[in-house]
Amino acid sequence: MTFDEVTRAAAHLANKAVGRAMDDMRHKYAYDEDDVTGVLVGRLHSEFENSKFDGVSLKASILRHRKGVAAEERRVGADLLMHVSMDTNTQSYSKGVLIQSKKATATDYWSSDWRSELTRQCNTMLAHTPASFVFSYSERGVRCGSATRVVGGLNNAPTSLSYLCEWTAYRFFLELFRCPIGDRNITSVRVEELPVPFALQLGFEGTIDLDEGASRA
C-alpha cells in the first residue's frame, strides 16, 4: 500500500471507532462526557489492535479528572491524550495531540461559565502544545476543531461548538495520520511525559518613526 492508501485506510478505521462510540451514546450505553470518551478510547484501541496495518499505531489515554493531585485534566486542560506512530519502509514518525471533549447542548453556548471553562481548558492545552483540539460530541457524530480557533470563537458572539469544530472525525484522523497536525514532542500517552508548559508573549506598543536612511530589508 502507498502512504496515501495507508493513511486513508487508518483514518477510516478510526472513524469507524468514532461511529461506534457515538452509537453507544445514542443508545444510552454511555451518556456523560467522560463515559463517552472512555468508550471512544476503548473502540479506538479495539480497532487498531485488531488491524493489519504493520508499522501503524494509534493509542489513547484518558486524563484523570478527580480532585487533588490526580486532577490531570484540570492541570493539562485535556481529557484525552492521543499518540500515533508510523514506521514503514517509506515513512517514519511519532507524534501526539491533546484533546478536550465536549457534549454540548444549545443552552451551553450562552452560558458564560461554560464558555469561560472551555476557554481555560483550551488555553491550558495550548500552553503544552499547539497540537491541541476540541471534540464536540452529538448524536449526529463528532466534530473536531483546533483549540486556537475555538478560543477565538468563544471570545466573540456566542456560536455553536460544532460550527467552530469544522472537521469531521474522518478528516481529523486523516490529517493526523498524513502529518499536517501533531506534535513530535508528545512521545507517548503518558501524561508525565508531556512537554513542559511554556509561556511566551511578545508585543510592542508605541509609534515607530521611519528613518529614511535606514535599510528597509
N, C-alpha and C positions, 0 to 999 in steps of 0.2 A: 504494500500500500504506500502511496505517496504521503508526504507530510500533510497536504491539504485533505486527503481522504481520511487519514488518521484523526486529525483534529475535528473534522465534521462528524465522524462516527462517535468520537468520545463526547462531543457536545450533545449529540442525540441521546447517548446513553445517560448523561447527566440530566438532560431534560426529561427523560423517561422517569428517572427517580423523583424529580420535582413533581411531575404529574401525579405519580402515585401518592406522594406525601399530601398533595392538595386534595386528592380523592379521599384520603383518610380524614382530612379536616372537614370536607363536605359531609361525610358520613358520621361526623362527630366522634370518630375513634380518637382523635386528638383535636383539641379546641383552643386552649390557651396558647399564646405566643411561644412560650418556651417549650411546651409539649410538641407543637408543630415543628419547631426547629429540631428537637430530638428525633422525631420521626424522619425528617428530611436527612439528617446525618446518617441514620440507620439505612435509609433507602440508597443513599449515595454509596455507602460502604458495600452494601449487598451487591449493587450493580457492578461496581468496579472490581470487587474481589472475585466475581464470577466471570469477568470479561476475558477475552482472549487477546487483549492488547498488550503484547510484550513490550516492556520498557515504558509503559504509560501508567502513571499512578495518580490517584486523587484521594486525599484523606481530609477529614474534617473533625473538629472537636468543638464541644460546647463549653463556653466560658462559664464558670461558676458564678451564680448571682446571689448567693447568701450574703448576709451582712458580715462585717468584720474582715478578718484577714483573707477569708475565702472569696471576697467580693471581686472576682476578676473582671466581671462585666462592667462594674462601676469604674474600676481603675483603668481599663483599656478602652471602654466605650463600645466594644463589640460583644455580641453574644455568640458569634461563630468565627472560628479561625480555620481557614482552608489553605491547603498546600497541594500543589500539583508539581509533577516532575515528568520529564521525558528523557529517555536515554536510548536512542536508536542509532543506526549507522549514519543517519543524516542530520540528526538534531539532538541536542542535549541542553537541558535547563532544569532549574529547580527554583521555585518561587511561591509566593503566597499572597493572600488577601485577607483583610479584616471585613467583617460584615455585621451590621446591626439589622435585625429583622423586626418588622412591624406588621401587626394585623390591625389595620386602622379602619375605623368607621368614618362616615362623613362628618359626624359631630366632632371627631378628634381634631380635624383640621382647623377648627375655630377655637380650640382650647389653647390659651396662652401657655398653660403649664405643660401640655403635651408637646407643643412646638418648642418650648424652651428646653425640655428634657432631650428631645431628639437633636436639637442644635448642640447641646452639651455633649451628647454621645458622639455625634459626627466630629466635632472639634477634637474630642479626646482621641478618637481613632486616627484622625489626620495628624495628630502630634506624634504618633508612632510611625505612620506610613501614608504616603499619598494614595496607595493602593487600598483605599477604604470605600466601602459600598453599603448601600441600603437595599434590603429585600422587602418588598411590600406584598404581604400575603392577602389573597382574596379567593373567593370561591371560583373566580374566573381564571386563577392561576397566580403566578409570581411575576412581578415586575422588578427590574433591577436598575439601580442608578448610582452614579458617583456621589459620594458623601459631600464633595465640594459643591456640586450642583444643588443637592438637597438643602444644604445650609444656605446657599444664596437664595433659593426659592422660599424657604421658610422665613427669611428676613423681610420678605416683601408681602404683598397681598396674599391672604390665605388661598391656597390652591390644593388640589388633591395630591397625595403622595404618589399615586400611580402616574400622574402627569409628570412629576419630577423624576420618576424612575422610568425612563423611556425605553429601556431594553427589555425584550422577552428573556426568559431564563435561557433559552437556547442561544440567543445572541451573546449573553453574558459569558456562558461557558465556551462558546466558540472563540471569543476574543481572549479568554483566559488561556485556552489551550494553544492558540496560534500566536500568542505572545504580546499583543499590544498592551495588555494590562497585567499587573502582578509585580511584586517586589521580591527581588532575589535575595534581599537581606532577611526575608522570612524563610527560614530553612526547615521548619517542621511545624507540627500542630501543637507544640508545647509552648504554653503561654510564657514561661520563664525564659524562652529563647527569642522572644520578640525583640526587635530593635529598640534601643533605649529611646524614650520620648525626647523630642528636641523642641527647642523654641528659638525662632529666628524672626526678627522683624527689622526690615529695612525701610526707611522712609525719609522724606525730605519735605520741608515746608519753607516757603520764602520766595524770593524773587531772584532770578539769575540775570545779570546784565551780560549781554553778549559782547565779548571782546572781539572786535572785527579783525584784530591782528592775530588772534589765536587760531590754531588749527581746528578745522571742523571735522576732522577724522573721527 
